[in-house]
């Protein structure tokens, strides 16, 4: 199936380093980030999981849970966590799920339908499993990103995107290019100038259709 924005994220039940989890129950009333990688004990992914480990307190401040997807077993994850923590200097305090069956990888369209795990597989066997999903408390997919194996993910950008999603959630605003928290936001066209001023205060009108306001 194809994962589309604003549709309900497919639910699943899997084993993980935190025990058996069902996605929707695990998310609860939080936001969630689901991110995947092609294999344990790989160099780029060790740096990425280390970055996530360091950012766990920042995600917690934003009422956001993080779950890693891997096509290896929980037993392998537990061994790999030691490397992640040694490299990053932070506890890898988030679940990493066992997707040896490719259940989640295929459910979230990360692999071709006919993909399989060969004996003595290398990361290339599951090269397309490098995707990020941000899911809202309503269980709807808010953002997707996919990366090639050679490009390490920028988790500072993922955190920035999460901030943008949360600040605009349920508000008639959007964020401009390169926005970071604290900068002005764009007022939606559904509000006229008077309505926008009443809701957000003074406007910085660059163009009739491009109006900025302070972040609410």
C-alpha positions as CSV (number, residue, x, y, z in Angstrom):
1,X,0.0,0.0,0.0
2,X,1.1,3.6,-0.5
3,X,1.4,5.8,2.6
4,X,-0.3,9.2,2.0
5,X,-0.2,12.3,4.2
6,X,-3.2,12.9,6.4
7,X,-4.3,9.2,6.2
8,X,-4.4,6.9,9.2
9,X,-1.0,5.3,9.7
10,X,-1.3,1.5,9.3
11,X,-1.4,-0.2,12.7
12,X,0.8,-3.2,13.6
13,X,1.8,-5.4,16.5
14,X,5.5,-6.4,16.8
15,X,8.2,-7.5,19.2
16,X,10.7,-4.8,20.1
17,X,13.5,-4.1,22.5
18,X,10.8,-2.7,24.8
19,X,8.6,-5.8,24.5
20,X,5.5,-6.5,22.4
21,X,4.0,-3.2,21.0
22,X,1.0,-2.2,19.0
23,X,1.7,1.0,17.2
24,X,-1.6,2.9,17.8
25,X,-1.7,1.9,21.5
26,X,2.0,2.8,21.9
27,X,1.4,6.3,20.3
28,X,-1.5,7.0,22.7
29,X,-2.0,10.8,22.9
30,X,1.5,11.6,21.7
31,X,3.2,12.4,18.4
32,X,5.4,9.7,17.1
33,X,8.4,9.3,14.8
34,X,8.9,6.0,13.0
35,X,12.3,5.7,11.3
36,X,13.8,2.7,9.6
37,X,17.2,1.4,8.5
38,X,18.6,-1.5,6.4
39,X,20.6,-3.5,9.0
40,X,22.1,-3.5,12.5
41,X,25.8,-2.9,12.9
42,X,26.1,-0.6,9.9
43,X,28.2,2.6,10.0
44,X,25.7,5.3,8.8
45,X,22.8,3.9,10.8
46,X,24.9,3.7,14.0
47,X,25.5,7.5,13.7
48,X,21.8,8.0,13.1
49,X,20.6,6.0,16.0
50,X,23.2,7.7,18.1
51,X,21.8,11.1,17.0
52,X,18.3,9.9,18.0
53,X,19.6,8.7,21.4
54,X,21.0,12.2,22.0
55,X,17.7,13.8,21.0
56,X,15.4,11.7,23.1
57,X,15.0,14.4,25.8
58,X,14.1,17.0,23.0
59,X,11.5,14.6,21.6
60,X,10.1,14.1,25.1
61,X,9.7,17.9,25.5
62,X,7.6,17.8,22.4
63,X,5.4,15.0,23.6
64,X,6.9,12.8,20.9
65,X,7.8,9.1,21.0
66,X,10.4,7.6,18.7
67,X,10.5,4.0,17.3
68,X,13.2,2.5,15.2
69,X,12.4,-0.2,12.6
70,X,15.0,-2.8,11.7
71,X,15.0,-5.9,9.6
72,X,17.1,-7.7,12.3
73,X,16.0,-9.5,15.5
74,X,15.5,-8.0,19.0
75,X,18.5,-10.1,20.1
76,X,20.7,-8.4,17.5
77,X,19.2,-5.0,18.4
78,X,20.2,-5.4,22.1
79,X,23.8,-6.1,21.1
80,X,23.8,-3.2,18.6
81,X,22.4,-0.8,21.3
82,X,25.7,-1.2,23.2
83,X,27.6,0.2,20.1
84,X,25.1,3.0,19.7
85,X,25.4,4.1,23.3
86,X,29.2,3.8,23.3
87,X,29.4,5.9,20.1
88,X,26.8,8.6,21.1
89,X,27.4,8.8,24.8
90,X,23.6,8.6,25.3
91,X,21.2,5.9,26.3
92,X,19.3,4.4,23.3
93,X,16.1,4.7,25.3
94,X,13.5,4.0,22.6
95,X,12.1,0.8,21.1
96,X,13.7,-0.8,18.1
97,X,11.3,-3.3,16.5
98,X,12.0,-6.7,15.1
99,X,11.0,-6.6,11.4
100,X,12.8,-9.8,10.2
101,X,9.5,-10.8,8.5
102,X,9.4,-7.5,6.6
103,X,5.8,-7.0,8.0
104,X,6.3,-3.3,8.7
105,X,8.7,-2.6,5.9
106,X,6.1,-3.8,3.4
107,X,3.1,-2.4,5.2
108,X,4.7,1.1,5.0
109,X,5.8,0.6,1.4
110,X,9.5,0.7,2.2
111,X,10.3,-2.3,0.1
112,X,9.0,-3.9,-3.2
113,X,6.2,-6.3,-2.5
114,X,8.4,-9.3,-3.6
115,X,11.4,-8.4,-1.3
116,X,12.9,-11.1,0.8
117,X,15.8,-11.6,3.2
118,X,18.5,-13.7,1.7
119,X,20.8,-15.8,3.8
120,X,23.9,-13.8,4.9
121,X,22.2,-10.7,3.6
122,X,23.9,-7.4,3.4
123,X,22.4,-3.9,3.9
124,X,21.9,-3.8,0.1
125,X,19.2,-6.5,0.4
126,X,17.0,-4.0,2.2
127,X,18.5,-0.7,0.9
128,X,15.2,1.0,0.6
129,X,14.3,0.6,4.3
130,X,15.5,4.2,5.2
131,X,12.4,6.2,5.7
132,X,11.0,8.6,8.3
133,X,7.3,9.0,9.3
134,X,5.9,11.6,11.7
135,X,2.5,10.5,13.0
136,X,0.1,12.7,15.0
137,X,-1.9,11.9,18.1
138,X,-4.8,11.3,15.8
139,X,-2.7,8.5,14.2
140,X,-2.6,10.4,10.9
141,X,0.7,10.5,8.9
142,X,1.9,14.1,8.9
143,X,5.3,13.8,7.1
144,X,7.4,11.3,5.2
145,X,11.0,11.4,4.2
146,X,13.1,8.8,2.3
147,X,16.9,8.7,2.0
148,X,19.4,6.7,0.0
149,X,22.0,4.6,1.9
150,X,24.8,7.0,1.3
151,X,23.2,10.0,2.9
152,X,22.9,10.2,6.7
153,X,19.6,11.7,7.9
154,X,19.6,15.1,9.4
155,X,17.7,14.7,12.7
156,X,18.0,18.4,13.4
157,X,15.8,18.9,10.3
158,X,13.4,16.2,11.5
159,X,13.1,18.0,14.8
160,X,12.6,21.3,13.0
161,X,9.9,19.7,10.9
162,X,8.2,18.3,14.0
163,X,8.2,21.8,15.6
164,X,6.6,23.2,12.4
165,X,4.0,20.5,12.4
166,X,3.1,21.1,16.0
167,X,3.0,24.9,15.8
168,X,0.7,24.8,12.8
169,X,-1.5,21.9,14.1
170,X,-5.1,23.2,14.1
171,X,-4.0,26.8,13.4
172,X,-4.6,28.8,10.2
173,X,-0.9,29.3,9.7
174,X,2.0,27.7,7.8
175,X,5.8,28.0,8.1
176,X,7.9,29.6,5.4
177,X,11.1,28.1,3.8
178,X,13.9,27.6,6.3
179,X,11.7,28.5,9.3
180,X,13.0,27.8,12.7
181,X,11.1,28.1,16.0
182,X,10.6,31.7,17.1
183,X,10.5,33.1,13.6
184,X,7.4,34.6,12.0
185,X,4.8,32.3,10.4
186,X,2.6,32.7,7.3
187,X,-1.1,33.5,7.8
188,X,-3.5,31.2,5.8
189,X,-5.4,32.7,3.0
190,X,-8.7,31.6,4.6
191,X,-8.5,34.7,6.8
192,X,-8.8,38.2,5.5
193,X,-6.5,41.0,6.9
194,X,-8.9,42.1,9.6
195,X,-9.5,38.5,10.8
196,X,-5.8,37.8,10.7
197,X,-5.0,40.9,12.7
198,X,-7.7,40.1,15.3
199,X,-6.3,36.6,15.7
200,X,-2.5,37.2,15.4
201,X,-2.0,40.9,15.9
202,X,0.1,43.1,13.6
203,X,0.8,41.6,10.2
204,X,3.9,42.0,8.0
205,X,2.3,42.0,4.5
206,X,4.9,41.3,1.9
207,X,2.4,40.5,-0.9
208,X,-1.4,40.4,-0.8
209,X,-1.2,36.6,-0.5
210,X,1.9,36.5,1.7
211,X,1.3,37.8,5.2
212,X,3.6,37.1,8.1
213,X,2.7,37.2,11.8
214,X,4.4,36.4,15.1
215,X,4.3,32.8,16.1
216,X,1.3,32.3,18.3
